Amino acid sequence: MELEILKYLIPALIMFCCGVYGFITRKNMIAILISLELMLNAVDINFVVFNRFLFPGQLEGMFFTLFAIALAAAETALAIAIIVNLFRAVKNVDVRNVNKMKF
């Protein structure tokens, strides 16, 4: 059982680490948003895996994951709308130029 659960947790760990690396190293707001979504998806995989192996007959982890995916989609839509408006005003979405982004 331990080897079976590692088949799912190791890719989720790799996804999360790639997301953290991208979040720290990227300067473009869209790339940062993609890295954040990668981390959220890795966490959702962990919810499903732990629910499946700890409580096999219950679906709380699955429902929580669906709720988290819905919230992540709403958050992404809102963030992209903010980034598009910021790009229209400043013509730049680089986080190094935060002082220039003030209205």
MODELLER restraints for C-alpha pairs under 7 A, 6 or more apart:
rsr = mdl.restraints
at = mdl.atoms
rsr.add(forms.Gaussian(group=physical.xy_distance, feature=features.Distance(at['CA:8:A'], at['CA:49:A']), mean=6.89, stdev=0.5))
rsr.add(forms.Gaussian(group=physical.xy_distance, feature=features.Distance(at['CA:9:A'], at['CA:46:A']), mean=6.63, stdev=0.5))
rsr.add(forms.Gaussian(group=physical.xy_distance, feature=features.Distance(at['CA:12:A'], at['CA:42:A']), mean=4.72, stdev=0.5))
rsr.add(forms.Gaussian(group=physical.xy_distance, feature=features.Distance(at['CA:12:A'], at['CA:45:A']), mean=6.38, stdev=0.5))
rsr.add(forms.Gaussian(group=physical.xy_distance, feature=features.Distance(at['CA:12:A'], at['CA:46:A']), mean=6.83, stdev=0.5))
rsr.add(forms.Gaussian(group=physical.xy_distance, feature=features.Distance(at['CA:13:A'], at['CA:42:A']), mean=6.93, stdev=0.5))
rsr.add(forms.Gaussian(group=physical.xy_distance, feature=features.Distance(at['CA:15:A'], at['CA:38:A']), mean=6.40, stdev=0.5))
rsr.add(forms.Gaussian(group=physical.xy_distance, feature=features.Distance(at['CA:15:A'], at['CA:39:A']), mean=6.62, stdev=0.5))
rsr.add(forms.Gaussian(group=physical.xy_distance, feature=features.Distance(at['CA:15:A'], at['CA:42:A']), mean=5.78, stdev=0.5))
rsr.add(forms.Gaussian(group=physical.xy_distance, feature=features.Distance(at['CA:16:A'], at['CA:38:A']), mean=6.57, stdev=0.5))
rsr.add(forms.Gaussian(group=physical.xy_distance, feature=features.Distance(at['CA:16:A'], at['CA:39:A']), mean=4.64, stdev=0.5))
rsr.add(forms.Gaussian(group=physical.xy_distance, feature=features.Distance(at['CA:16:A'], at['CA:42:A']), mean=5.46, stdev=0.5))
rsr.add(forms.Gaussian(group=physical.xy_distance, feature=features.Distance(at['CA:19:A'], at['CA:35:A']), mean=4.36, stdev=0.5))
rsr.add(forms.Gaussian(group=physical.xy_distance, feature=features.Distance(at['CA:19:A'], at['CA:36:A']), mean=6.14, stdev=0.5))
rsr.add(forms.Gaussian(group=physical.xy_distance, feature=features.Distance(at['CA:19:A'], at['CA:38:A']), mean=5.29, stdev=0.5))
rsr.add(forms.Gaussian(group=physical.xy_distance, feature=features.Distance(at['CA:19:A'], at['CA:39:A']), mean=5.08, stdev=0.5))
rsr.add(forms.Gaussian(group=physical.xy_distance, feature=features.Distance(at['CA:20:A'], at['CA:35:A']), mean=6.84, stdev=0.5))
rsr.add(forms.Gaussian(group=physical.xy_distance, feature=features.Distance(at['CA:20:A'], at['CA:39:A']), mean=6.99, stdev=0.5))
rsr.add(forms.Gaussian(group=physical.xy_distance, feature=features.Distance(at['CA:22:A'], at['CA:32:A']), mean=6.60, stdev=0.5))
rsr.add(forms.Gaussian(group=physical.xy_distance, feature=features.Distance(at['CA:22:A'], at['CA:35:A']), mean=5.39, stdev=0.5))
rsr.add(forms.Gaussian(group=physical.xy_distance, feature=features.Distance(at['CA:23:A'], at['CA:32:A']), mean=4.97, stdev=0.5))
rsr.add(forms.Gaussian(group=physical.xy_distance, feature=features.Distance(at['CA:23:A'], at['CA:35:A']), mean=5.36, stdev=0.5))
rsr.add(forms.Gaussian(group=physical.xy_distance, feature=features.Distance(at['CA:23:A'], at['CA:36:A']), mean=6.59, stdev=0.5))
rsr.add(forms.Gaussian(group=physical.xy_distance, feature=features.Distance(at['CA:26:A'], at['CA:32:A']), mean=6.09, stdev=0.5))
rsr.add(forms.Gaussian(group=physical.xy_distance, feature=features.Distance(at['CA:27:A'], at['CA:94:A']), mean=5.56, stdev=0.5))
rsr.add(forms.Gaussian(group=physical.xy_distance, feature=features.Distance(at['CA:27:A'], at['CA:95:A']), mean=5.40, stdev=0.5))
rsr.add(forms.Gaussian(group=physical.xy_distance, feature=features.Distance(at['CA:27:A'], at['CA:96:A']), mean=6.63, stdev=0.5))
rsr.add(forms.Gaussian(group=physical.xy_distance, feature=features.Distance(at['CA:28:A'], at['CA:93:A']), mean=5.92, stdev=0.5))
rsr.add(forms.Gaussian(group=physical.xy_distance, feature=features.Distance(at['CA:28:A'], at['CA:94:A']), mean=4.78, stdev=0.5))
rsr.add(forms.Gaussian(group=physical.xy_distance, feature=features.Distance(at['CA:28:A'], at['CA:95:A']), mean=6.24, stdev=0.5))
rsr.add(forms.Gaussian(group=physical.xy_distance, feature=features.Distance(at['CA:29:A'], at['CA:93:A']), mean=5.80, stdev=0.5))
rsr.add(forms.Gaussian(group=physical.xy_distance, feature=features.Distance(at['CA:29:A'], at['CA:94:A']), mean=6.33, stdev=0.5))
rsr.add(forms.Gaussian(group=physical.xy_distance, feature=features.Distance(at['CA:29:A'], at['CA:95:A']), mean=6.54, stdev=0.5))
rsr.add(forms.Gaussian(group=physical.xy_distance, feature=features.Distance(at['CA:44:A'], at['CA:65:A']), mean=5.36, stdev=0.5))
rsr.add(forms.Gaussian(group=physical.xy_distance, feature=features.Distance(at['CA:47:A'], at['CA:61:A']), mean=5.36, stdev=0.5))
rsr.add(forms.Gaussian(group=physical.xy_distance, feature=features.Distance(at['CA:47:A'], at['CA:65:A']), mean=6.52, stdev=0.5))
rsr.add(forms.Gaussian(group=physical.xy_distance, feature=features.Distance(at['CA:48:A'], at['CA:61:A']), mean=5.34, stdev=0.5))
rsr.add(forms.Gaussian(group=physical.xy_distance, feature=features.Distance(at['CA:48:A'], at['CA:62:A']), mean=5.63, stdev=0.5))
rsr.add(forms.Gaussian(group=physical.xy_distance, feature=features.Distance(at['CA:48:A'], at['CA:65:A']), mean=6.93, stdev=0.5))
rsr.add(forms.Gaussian(group=physical.xy_distance, feature=features.Distance(at['CA:51:A'], at['CA:61:A']), mean=5.07, stdev=0.5))
rsr.add(forms.Gaussian(group=physical.xy_distance, feature=features.Distance(at['CA:83:A'], at['CA:93:A']), mean=6.92, stdev=0.5))
rsr.add(forms.Gaussian(group=physical.xy_distance, feature=features.Distance(at['CA:87:A'], at['CA:93:A']), mean=5.91, stdev=0.5))
rsr.add(forms.Gaussian(group=physical.xy_distance, feature=features.Distance(at['CA:90:A'], at['CA:101:A']), mean=6.20, stdev=0.5))
